[in-house]
Amino acid sequence: MELSTQTMETLNNGSKNGFDKSKAYAVQEESFFDDGREIELLHFVYNHASISELRNSPSKVLAAIDGYARTKKYLMNVGEDKGKIVTDLIAEVKPKIMVELGGYVGYSALLFGDAVRKAGGKRYFSLERNPEFAAVIMSLVDLAGLSDIVKVVVGPSADSIERLHSNRSLESIDLMFLDHYKPAYTTDLKLCEHLRLIAPGSVLAADNVIKPGNPPYLEYVRSSVERKRKLFESGQVKADGAESFPDRTKNQYLKREGKENPSSAVKGNPNLEYNSKLVNSWEPSGVPDGVEITRCVGEAK
C-alpha cells in the first residue's frame, strides 16, 4: 500500500522524535474497522506458519497481530509505544483487578493481561460491546494461554460495569484503561465513581486523548474538587456525552450499534482528588497521540 506524502511526513517527524517508522502499521483508511478485517486477522494468526509456537505465548501472538497490521490492513490497536506506557504502569501499580473499556481484537487484553499476571494480579476484565470483536478476543486470549486471567464481557460498557458490580464480580478497580467510545469516557468514569469502584489508590489510563482527542474527559480529570463540587451542587450537567464531539467521533459506531447516547444522569463523586498528566507517544501508524495517566490521590471531606 502506497503511503501519502502527508503520512510520510508524519512518520519521518515521528522517527526523528523517537518513533521507529520501520514498525509502522499500514495507513489508516477512511473506513478502518468492522469491514471483515477482524475475522481476516483471526485467520491470518491461526494460519501462521509457526502456530504451535504462538500457543501459550502472548508476545508471539501480539507479534502476529502486529504483522497483520503492518503488512495487510490497519488495526486500531494501542500499539507498542503507547502499550509500553501502560505495561510500565502495571508493573508499578501491581493491580489485583484491572478493567479495560473497549477490547476490539484483544491486543490490549493480551499485552496488559499478561503484564497483570506477571505483576501478581488476579483478573483482567475486557469489556467489548461488539460480540464479533469479543469472539475474536476470546479466541486470541485462549491461543495465548491467558484465559485464567482475562475475562471478556460482552455488552455496552455502562451496562457491563453495572452488571459486574451488582453480581459482586467487580467491587473495586485498581487500574482502568479507557479505549472505547470516546464520548463515554467521562460518563463511564462517573458511573465507576458513583459505584465506588474508583476510589483513592485507583489509577486510570486513557488512550487517544490527542488523536482524536477527548476534551470533556481531560477537563474532568484535571478539574479541582472545588470546581466539580460547584457543578455538582448547582445541578449543572456538563456536556460529557456525544453532543460535544465532532460528528466523525460521535457517529463512529452508528452503522453497527445505532445512535449512542451516554447518560449524563450519574454525576459521579466530585470529592475525589485526581493527579493527572499527559504522556506523549504515538499511534502504531506513527501519528502523534498520548495517554492520560490519572491517579486518584484522595477524597476531600
C-alpha positions as CSV (number, residue, x, y, z in Angstrom):
1,M,0.0,0.0,0.0
2,E,1.5,3.3,-1.1
3,L,1.9,6.0,1.6
4,S,0.7,9.5,1.1
5,T,3.1,12.5,1.3
6,Q,1.4,13.6,4.5
7,T,1.7,10.2,6.1
8,M,5.4,10.0,5.1
9,E,6.0,13.4,6.6
10,T,4.3,12.3,9.8
11,L,6.3,9.1,10.0
12,N,9.6,11.0,9.3
13,N,8.8,13.5,12.0
14,G,7.9,10.7,14.4
15,S,11.1,8.9,13.6
16,K,13.2,12.0,14.5
17,N,11.4,12.2,17.8
18,G,11.6,8.5,18.8
19,F,9.0,6.6,16.6
20,D,10.5,3.8,14.7
21,K,8.9,4.1,11.3
22,S,10.0,0.6,10.3
23,K,7.4,-0.8,12.6
24,A,4.5,1.5,11.4
25,Y,1.1,0.0,10.7
26,A,-0.5,0.2,7.3
27,V,-2.2,3.5,6.5
28,Q,-5.4,4.1,8.4
29,E,-8.1,4.3,5.8
30,E,-11.3,6.3,5.8
31,S,-13.2,3.2,6.9
32,F,-10.8,1.3,9.1
33,F,-12.7,-1.3,11.2
34,D,-15.8,-3.6,11.2
35,D,-15.4,-4.4,7.5
36,G,-14.3,-8.0,7.9
37,R,-10.6,-7.3,8.7
38,E,-11.1,-8.5,12.3
39,I,-12.1,-12.0,11.2
40,E,-9.4,-11.9,8.5
41,L,-6.9,-11.2,11.3
42,L,-8.1,-14.3,13.1
43,H,-7.5,-16.5,10.0
44,F,-4.1,-14.8,9.5
45,V,-3.0,-15.7,13.0
46,Y,-4.3,-19.2,13.0
47,N,-2.7,-19.9,9.6
48,H,0.6,-18.7,10.9
49,A,3.5,-20.9,9.8
50,S,4.6,-21.3,13.4
51,I,1.2,-21.6,15.0
52,S,2.5,-24.1,17.5
53,E,5.0,-21.6,18.8
54,L,2.2,-19.0,19.3
55,R,0.3,-21.2,21.7
56,N,0.6,-20.0,25.3
57,S,2.9,-17.1,24.2
58,P,1.2,-13.7,24.5
59,S,4.3,-12.0,23.0
60,K,4.3,-14.1,19.9
61,V,0.5,-13.7,19.3
62,L,1.0,-10.0,19.7
63,A,3.8,-10.1,17.1
64,A,1.5,-11.9,14.7
65,I,-1.2,-9.3,15.2
66,D,1.4,-6.5,14.6
67,G,2.5,-8.4,11.5
68,Y,-1.0,-8.4,10.0
69,A,-1.4,-4.7,10.8
70,R,1.9,-3.8,9.1
71,T,1.6,-5.9,6.0
72,K,-2.2,-6.2,5.4
73,K,-4.6,-3.7,7.0
74,Y,-4.5,-1.1,9.7
75,L,-5.9,-2.2,13.1
76,M,-7.0,0.3,15.8
77,N,-4.7,-1.2,18.5
78,V,-2.9,0.6,21.3
79,G,0.3,-0.5,19.7
80,E,3.8,-1.0,21.1
81,D,4.7,2.6,22.1
82,K,1.6,3.5,24.0
83,G,1.3,-0.1,25.2
84,K,4.7,0.3,27.0
85,I,3.4,3.3,28.9
86,V,0.6,1.1,30.3
87,T,2.7,-2.0,30.9
88,D,5.2,0.1,32.8
89,L,2.3,1.5,34.8
90,I,1.0,-2.0,35.6
91,A,4.5,-3.1,36.8
92,E,4.4,0.0,39.1
93,V,0.8,-0.2,40.4
94,K,0.6,-4.1,40.5
95,P,-3.2,-4.1,40.2
96,K,-5.1,-7.0,41.5
97,I,-8.1,-6.0,39.4
98,M,-7.7,-4.2,36.0
99,V,-10.5,-3.2,33.7
100,E,-10.4,-2.1,30.1
101,L,-13.2,-0.4,28.3
102,G,-13.1,-1.3,24.7
103,G,-11.3,-4.5,23.7
104,Y,-11.5,-4.5,19.9
105,V,-9.5,-7.6,18.7
106,G,-7.7,-8.2,22.0
107,Y,-4.3,-6.6,21.5
108,S,-4.6,-4.7,24.8
109,A,-6.1,-7.7,26.6
110,L,-3.1,-9.8,25.6
111,L,-0.5,-7.2,26.3
112,F,-1.9,-5.9,29.6
113,G,-3.5,-9.2,30.8
114,D,0.0,-10.8,30.5
115,A,1.5,-7.8,32.4
116,V,-1.1,-8.0,35.1
117,R,-0.4,-11.8,35.6
118,K,3.3,-11.1,35.8
119,A,2.6,-8.4,38.4
120,G,0.7,-10.9,40.6
121,G,-2.8,-9.7,39.6
122,K,-6.0,-11.8,39.8
123,R,-8.3,-10.6,37.0
124,Y,-8.3,-8.5,33.8
125,F,-11.8,-7.6,32.6
126,S,-12.0,-6.8,28.9
127,L,-15.4,-5.0,28.2
128,E,-16.3,-5.0,24.5
129,R,-19.7,-4.1,23.1
130,N,-19.4,-5.8,19.7
131,P,-20.0,-9.6,20.1
132,E,-17.9,-10.4,16.9
133,F,-14.9,-8.5,18.2
134,A,-15.4,-10.1,21.6
135,A,-15.3,-13.5,20.0
136,V,-12.0,-12.6,18.3
137,I,-10.6,-11.5,21.7
138,M,-11.7,-14.8,23.4
139,S,-10.1,-16.8,20.6
140,L,-6.8,-15.0,20.8
141,V,-6.8,-14.9,24.6
142,D,-7.2,-18.7,24.5
143,L,-4.4,-19.1,22.0
144,A,-2.1,-17.0,24.1
145,G,-2.8,-19.0,27.2
146,L,-4.4,-16.1,29.2
147,S,-7.9,-17.5,29.8
148,D,-7.0,-17.9,33.5
149,I,-6.7,-14.1,34.0
150,V,-8.6,-12.4,31.1
151,K,-12.4,-12.4,31.2
152,V,-14.2,-10.9,28.2
153,V,-17.5,-9.2,29.0
154,V,-19.9,-8.5,26.1
155,G,-22.2,-5.6,26.0
156,P,-22.4,-1.8,26.3
157,S,-19.8,-0.6,28.8
158,A,-22.1,1.1,31.3
159,D,-24.4,-1.9,31.4
160,S,-21.5,-4.3,31.8
161,I,-20.0,-2.2,34.6
162,E,-23.3,-2.2,36.5
163,R,-23.9,-5.9,35.9
164,L,-20.4,-6.8,37.2
165,H,-20.9,-4.6,40.2
166,S,-24.4,-5.9,41.0
167,N,-23.3,-9.6,41.0
168,R,-20.2,-8.7,43.0
169,S,-17.8,-9.8,40.3
170,L,-16.3,-6.3,40.4
171,E,-16.1,-4.5,43.7
172,S,-13.1,-2.2,43.1
173,I,-10.8,-1.2,40.2
174,D,-7.1,-0.8,40.8
175,L,-6.3,0.2,37.2
176,M,-8.7,1.1,34.4
177,F,-7.7,1.5,30.7
178,L,-10.2,3.6,28.6
179,D,-10.1,3.0,24.9
180,H,-13.8,2.7,23.8
181,Y,-16.4,5.1,22.6
182,K,-14.8,8.5,23.2
183,P,-17.9,10.3,24.5
184,A,-18.4,7.6,27.1
185,Y,-15.0,8.1,28.8
186,T,-16.3,10.7,31.3
187,T,-19.8,9.2,31.8
188,D,-18.3,5.7,32.5
189,L,-15.8,7.2,34.9
190,K,-18.5,9.0,36.7
191,L,-20.5,5.7,36.9
192,C,-17.5,3.9,38.4
193,E,-17.1,6.8,40.9
194,H,-20.8,6.5,41.8
195,L,-20.5,2.8,42.4
196,R,-17.3,3.3,44.5
197,L,-15.3,1.2,42.0
198,I,-12.9,4.1,41.6
199,A,-11.5,5.3,44.9
200,P,-8.3,6.7,46.4
201,G,-5.5,4.5,45.1
202,S,-7.2,3.7,41.7
203,V,-5.3,4.7,38.6
204,L,-6.7,5.5,35.1
205,A,-5.0,5.3,31.7
206,A,-7.0,6.9,28.9
207,D,-5.9,6.4,25.3
208,N,-6.5,8.7,22.3
209,V,-6.6,11.9,24.2
210,I,-4.8,13.7,21.4
211,K,-6.0,11.6,18.4
212,P,-8.9,12.1,18.0
213,G,-8.9,13.9,21.4
214,N,-11.2,14.0,24.4
215,P,-11.6,17.5,25.8
216,P,-14.5,16.7,28.2
217,Y,-12.6,13.8,29.8
218,L,-9.4,15.8,30.2
219,E,-11.3,18.7,31.7
220,Y,-13.0,16.4,34.2
221,V,-9.9,14.6,35.5
222,R,-7.9,17.8,35.6
223,S,-10.5,19.8,37.5
224,S,-10.2,20.7,41.1
225,V,-12.6,19.3,43.7
226,E,-13.9,22.8,44.2
227,R,-14.9,23.2,40.5
228,K,-16.5,19.7,40.4
229,R,-18.4,20.4,43.6
230,K,-19.7,23.7,42.2
231,L,-21.1,22.0,39.1
232,F,-22.5,19.1,41.2
233,E,-24.2,21.2,43.8
234,S,-25.7,23.6,41.3
235,G,-27.3,20.8,39.4
236,Q,-25.4,21.7,36.2
237,V,-24.9,18.8,33.9
238,K,-21.7,19.2,31.9
239,A,-21.8,18.2,28.3
240,D,-20.0,14.9,28.7
241,G,-21.8,13.0,26.1
242,A,-21.7,12.7,22.3
243,E,-23.1,16.2,21.6
244,S,-19.7,17.8,22.5
245,F,-17.8,15.7,19.9
246,P,-17.4,16.1,16.2
247,D,-19.7,14.0,14.0
248,R,-16.9,11.6,12.9
249,T,-16.2,10.7,16.5
250,K,-19.8,10.5,17.9
251,N,-21.0,8.6,14.9
252,Q,-18.1,6.1,14.7
253,Y,-20.3,3.1,15.6
254,L,-23.6,4.3,14.2
255,K,-23.8,1.8,11.4
256,R,-23.4,-1.3,13.6
257,E,-24.6,-0.1,17.0
258,G,-27.0,2.7,16.2
259,K,-27.0,6.1,17.9
260,E,-25.3,6.1,21.2
261,N,-26.3,8.5,24.0
262,P,-24.0,8.1,27.1
263,S,-26.1,9.2,30.1
264,S,-25.1,12.3,32.0
265,A,-27.5,11.5,34.7
266,V,-24.9,10.0,37.0
267,K,-22.9,12.8,38.4
268,G,-20.1,10.7,39.9
269,N,-18.2,11.7,43.1
270,P,-16.9,15.3,42.9
271,N,-14.9,14.8,46.1
272,L,-12.3,12.5,44.5
273,E,-9.0,14.2,44.1
274,Y,-7.1,13.4,40.9
275,N,-3.5,14.0,39.9
276,S,-3.4,13.8,36.1
277,K,-0.8,14.1,33.4
278,L,-0.4,13.5,29.7
279,V,2.3,11.1,28.5
280,N,3.0,11.8,24.8
281,S,3.5,9.0,22.4
282,W,2.4,7.7,19.0
283,E,-0.3,5.7,17.4
284,P,1.1,2.5,15.8
285,S,0.8,4.2,12.5
286,G,3.3,6.9,13.7
287,V,0.7,9.7,14.2
288,P,1.3,11.6,17.5
289,D,-1.0,10.7,20.3
290,G,-0.9,10.3,24.1
291,V,-2.1,8.5,27.2
292,E,-3.5,10.5,30.1
293,I,-2.4,8.9,33.4
294,T,-4.7,9.9,36.3
295,R,-4.2,8.9,39.9
296,C,-6.9,9.1,42.5
297,V,-4.9,10.5,45.4
298,G,-7.6,11.2,47.9
299,E,-11.2,12.1,48.8
300,A,-12.0,15.5,50.2
301,K,-14.3,15.8,53.2
